[in-house]
Amino acid sequence: MKITKLTTYVVPPRWLFLKIETDEGVTGWGEPVVEGRALTTEAAVHELSDYLIGKNPMLIEDHWQVMYRGGFYRGGAIHMSAISGIDQALWDIKGKALGQPIHALLGGQVRDKIKVYSWIGGDRPSDVANNAREVVARGFKAIKLNGCEEMQIVDTNEKVEKAVETIAIIREAIGPHIGIGVDFHGRVHKPMAKVLAKELEPYKLMFIEEPVLSENYEALKEIANHCSTPIALGERLFSRWDFKRILSEGYVDILQPDLSHAGGITECRKIATMAEAYDVALAPHCPLGPIALAACLQVDAVSYNAFIQEQSLGIHYNKGNDILDYISNKEVFQYADGFVSIPQGPGLGVEVDEAYVIERAKEGHRWRNPIWRHADGSVAEW
């Protein structure tokens, strides 16, 4: 079998899909995208295709190493996201060719389903109590929301009180036993992060996410010493080499690699195993489309330390299209009692509706995250 063609589709709301074809008619799908940089990532995919055309798609590990090491400059969001989608598609081909789900080829599943959480609110927390009640009523056992709006490096007690009040209202609305993840989105800097972490302690959060930017990882030591809440981080780390310093420092409790950013199934499987060796949990990041979610579930299926999966059904970013729109076997993501089943079909287990993908790609997108500014006019972290 030989790889013959790579085709990319920029589709709403903010995704990039990849189809890899072979000379034996077996095709695979991947989702190589950086949110807000879809066209740049698309260009990187086509640059990497020079290494792949005419090659045997089954040699996934070798292709990964060549795509990563074959260029003198390596790593980072664009390069690793391009590799990620290609890797997903190659695994999809291999599974389909062998008639097996990817998790069967990775040693076999250790779970039948995994807990999922639902996003509530949007970029700015508002009216989240009613939203939280609605989500819990649908069966979710865990939710996540953005924890604050703009926050300067040293900000006011009023901002802290507002953030704490939001979480207090939600905890009261949904009771003591529903998991709450609070995502600070890297919007908070060290001086305020330790204040917030301490003030939120009474609300028994499932985790606080990105209390500071990943590049400020040295601040995690002090933040961890101000609270007992688990700290989650990892959506802006792109390889096992990025994650190893986080693990060795010992202050992160939950790793969140993104299967469309951190090297795909091949690399995230290794990251998950590294985390297990440090007794750190796995909760893959996935505010993306159905192919990315299917890839996450393959790794969740074989990772002992995976405990919860992010998914984007109904998320505020999904305007115009949602994750089920692009697949024909919509039943594959079986949500029940706060869990989603592990797909059992060959490859990724999702059947992409190619005709619909082509139709929506005619519209495409140029999604960009908003640019926020502080009261003094300086740019704020979004």
ZAMARGU-4260 file (C-alpha; in steps of 0.2 Angstrom, whole numbers, plus 5000, padded with zeros to 4 digits):
<rodrens>
0) 5000/5000/5000 | 5006/5017/4996 | 5001/5035/5000 | 4994/5044/4985 | 4986/5060/4990
5) 4983/5072/5005 | 4968/5084/5004 | 4964/5097/5017 | 4947/5105/5020 | 4945/5121/5030
10) 4927/5119/5037 | 4916/5129/5049 | 4916/5133/5063 | 4935/5134/5065 | 4942/5117/5060
15) 4954/5109/5047 | 4951/5091/5041 | 4963/5080/5032 | 4960/5066/5020 | 4974/5054/5016
20) 4972/5042/5001 | 4981/5026/4996 | 4982/5016/4980 | 4972/5002/4988 | 4957/5013/4991
25) 4959/5014/5010 | 4957/5032/5016 | 4961/5040/5033 | 4955/5056/5041 | 4964/5068/5053
30) 4961/5085/5061 | 4977/5095/5060 | 4973/5113/5066 | 4978/5127/5077 | 4963/5137/5082
35) 4965/5154/5073 | 4979/5148/5062 | 4971/5135/5051 | 4978/5141/5035 | 4996/5141/5042
40) 4994/5123/5048 | 4986/5118/5031 | 5002/5124/5023 | 5013/5115/5035 | 5003/5099/5031
45) 5006/5101/5013 | 5025/5104/5016 | 5026/5088/5026 | 5017/5078/5012 | 5033/5078/5002
50) 5039/5065/5015 | 5024/5054/5013 | 5018/5053/4995 | 5023/5035/4988 | 5027/5029/5006
55) 5019/5014/5015 | 5006/5022/5027 | 5008/5007/5039 | 5025/5013/5045 | 5018/5026/5057
60) 5032/5027/5069 | 5045/5030/5056 | 5034/5043/5047 | 5032/5052/5064 | 5051/5052/5067
65) 5054/5058/5049 | 5041/5072/5050 | 5048/5078/5067 | 5067/5075/5065 | 5068/5077/5046
70) 5068/5096/5047 | 5082/5105/5056 | 5069/5116/5065 | 5055/5107/5075 | 5042/5108/5087
75) 5029/5122/5091 | 5011/5124/5088 | 5010/5124/5069 | 5023/5110/5065 | 5016/5098/5079
80) 4998/5101/5074 | 5002/5097/5056 | 5010/5081/5062 | 4996/5077/5073 | 4982/5077/5060
85) 4993/5067/5048 | 4997/5054/5062 | 4978/5052/5066 | 4974/5049/5047 | 4988/5036/5046
90) 4981/5027/5061 | 4964/5028/5054 | 4971/5020/5038 | 4980/5006/5048 | 4964/5002/5058
95) 4953/5001/5043 | 4965/4990/5033 | 4966/4978/5047 | 4948/4979/5052 | 4952/4985/5070
100) 4949/5000/5081 | 4965/5009/5084 | 4964/5005/5103 | 4965/4987/5098 | 4981/4990/5089
105) 4988/4999/5104 | 4986/4985/5116 | 4967/4984/5119 | 4956/4995/5129 | 4956/4996/5148
110) 4939/5004/5149 | 4922/5003/5140 | 4918/5022/5142 | 4925/5038/5150 | 4918/5052/5159
115) 4916/5068/5149 | 4913/5086/5155 | 4903/5099/5146 | 4908/5118/5144 | 4896/5131/5151
120) 4896/5149/5148 | 4907/5157/5135 | 4923/5167/5135 | 4916/5178/5148 | 4907/5170/5163
125) 4889/5175/5163 | 4872/5167/5168 | 4882/5151/5171 | 4871/5145/5185 | 4856/5141/5174
130) 4868/5134/5160 | 4876/5123/5173 | 4859/5116/5179 | 4854/5112/5161 | 4870/5103/5158
135) 4868/5093/5174 | 4850/5089/5170 | 4856/5081/5154 | 4866/5069/5164 | 4884/5077/5164
140) 4893/5074/5181 | 4906/5087/5177 | 4907/5104/5170 | 4920/5117/5165 | 4920/5136/5163
145) 4931/5151/5161 | 4936/5157/5178 | 4938/5175/5175 | 4939/5189/5162 | 4954/5200/5159
150) 4966/5201/5174 | 4981/5212/5174 | 4997/5206/5182 | 4992/5214/5198 | 4973/5217/5199
155) 4960/5222/5211 | 4951/5213/5225 | 4935/5217/5215 | 4941/5206/5201 | 4945/5192/5213
160) 4928/5193/5222 | 4919/5193/5205 | 4928/5177/5200 | 4925/5168/5217 | 4907/5174/5217
165) 4904/5165/5200 | 4910/5149/5206 | 4901/5150/5223 | 4884/5153/5213 | 4888/5138/5202
170) 4892/5127/5217 | 4876/5131/5226 | 4866/5128/5210 | 4873/5111/5206 | 4876/5104/5223
175) 4892/5097/5231 | 4895/5082/5220 | 4896/5088/5202 | 4914/5091/5197 | 4919/5109/5192
180) 4934/5113/5182 | 4939/5131/5182 | 4949/5137/5167 | 4960/5152/5169 | 4965/5151/5151
185) 4982/5158/5155 | 4974/5175/5158 | 4980/5176/5176 | 4998/5180/5181 | 5008/5173/5196
190) 5004/5187/5208 | 4985/5185/5206 | 4985/5166/5202 | 4990/5161/5220 | 4977/5173/5227
195) 4963/5165/5216 | 4969/5147/5220 | 4968/5150/5239 | 4951/5160/5238 | 4943/5146/5227
200) 4949/5132/5239 | 4932/5131/5249 | 4922/5126/5233 | 4931/5109/5231 | 4935/5111/5212
205) 4939/5096/5201 | 4954/5106/5195 | 4960/5123/5190 | 4967/5124/5173 | 4981/5134/5166
210) 4982/5145/5182 | 4997/5153/5173 | 5004/5151/5155 | 5014/5135/5152 | 5030/5146/5149
215) 5028/5152/5167 | 5028/5134/5174 | 5040/5139/5188 | 5026/5149/5196 | 5016/5132/5198
220) 5027/5128/5214 | 5020/5143/5223 | 5002/5141/5217 | 5002/5123/5222 | 5008/5128/5240
225) 4993/5139/5241 | 4979/5126/5238 | 4975/5108/5238 | 4965/5109/5222 | 4972/5098/5207
230) 4981/5109/5194 | 4979/5105/5176 | 4989/5111/5161 | 4995/5106/5144 | 4985/5112/5130
235) 4999/5123/5124 | 5013/5110/5126 | 5017/5101/5110 | 5028/5086/5113 | 5035/5074/5126
240) 5050/5085/5128 | 5038/5100/5132 | 5029/5089/5145 | 5045/5081/5153 | 5050/5097/5163
245) 5032/5099/5169 | 5032/5081/5175 | 5049/5082/5183 | 5044/5098/5193 | 5030/5088/5201
250) 5017/5102/5203 | 5004/5097/5190 | 4992/5084/5194 | 4982/5082/5177 | 4990/5083/5160
255) 4980/5090/5145 | 4989/5086/5129 | 4978/5090/5114 | 4978/5076/5101 | 4977/5089/5087
260) 4992/5099/5094 | 5004/5087/5103 | 5009/5075/5089 | 4993/5065/5087 | 4990/5047/5093
265) 5008/5042/5092 | 5015/5056/5103 | 5000/5058/5115 | 5001/5039/5119 | 5019/5042/5125
270) 5015/5057/5135 | 5001/5048/5144 | 5013/5034/5148 | 5026/5047/5155 | 5012/5054/5165
275) 5007/5037/5172 | 5025/5035/5178 | 5023/5051/5188 | 5006/5046/5195 | 4999/5061/5185
280) 4981/5060/5178 | 4977/5062/5159 | 4962/5073/5153 | 4965/5076/5134 | 4961/5094/5128
285) 4948/5094/5114 | 4937/5109/5110 | 4938/5103/5092 | 4929/5092/5080 | 4923/5074/5078
290) 4940/5067/5071 | 4950/5075/5085 | 4937/5068/5098 | 4938/5051/5091 | 4957/5051/5092
295) 4956/5056/5110 | 4945/5042/5114 | 4957/5030/5106 | 4971/5036/5118 | 4959/5036/5133
300) 4954/5018/5129 | 4972/5012/5132 | 4978/5024/5146 | 4975/5018/5164 | 4977/5036/5170
305) 4964/5044/5159 | 4950/5050/5170 | 4939/5063/5160 | 4938/5069/5142 | 4934/5086/5136
310) 4922/5087/5121 | 4914/5101/5111 | 4896/5097/5109 | 4887/5113/5111 | 4902/5123/5115
315) 4901/5142/5112 | 4914/5141/5098 | 4903/5130/5088 | 4893/5142/5078 | 4885/5136/5062
320) 4891/5118/5064 | 4894/5106/5078 | 4904/5090/5080 | 4890/5078/5074 | 4887/5087/5058
325) 4902/5080/5049 | 4899/5062/5052 | 4886/5050/5046 | 4887/5037/5061 | 4881/5050/5073
330) 4878/5037/5086 | 4896/5033/5088 | 4898/5046/5102 | 4885/5038/5114 | 4883/5050/5129
335) 4875/5042/5144 | 4875/5046/5163 | 4890/5058/5161 | 4900/5046/5150 | 4904/5043/5132
340) 4907/5026/5125 | 4924/5021/5117 | 4921/5019/5098 | 4922/5001/5092 | 4923/5003/5073
345) 4938/5001/5063 | 4952/5015/5063 | 4945/5030/5072 | 4928/5023/5072 | 4920/5039/5064
350) 4913/5039/5046 | 4916/5056/5039 | 4902/5063/5028 | 4914/5068/5014 | 4901/5076/5003
355) 4895/5087/5018 | 4914/5091/5022 | 4917/5097/5003 | 4901/5107/5004 | 4905/5116/5020
360) 4923/5119/5014 | 4916/5130/5000 | 4912/5142/5014 | 4928/5139/5025 | 4932/5151/5039
365) 4944/5163/5045 | 4941/5161/5064 | 4951/5172/5076 | 4951/5173/5094 | 4946/5190/5101
370) 4959/5203/5106 | 4955/5210/5123 | 4963/5225/5131 | 4964/5231/5149 | 4957/5247/5155
375) 4973/5256/5153 | 4974/5250/5134 | 4987/5237/5136 | 4983/5220/5127 | 4976/5207/5139
380) 4978/5188/5138 | 4963/5180/5130
</rodrens>
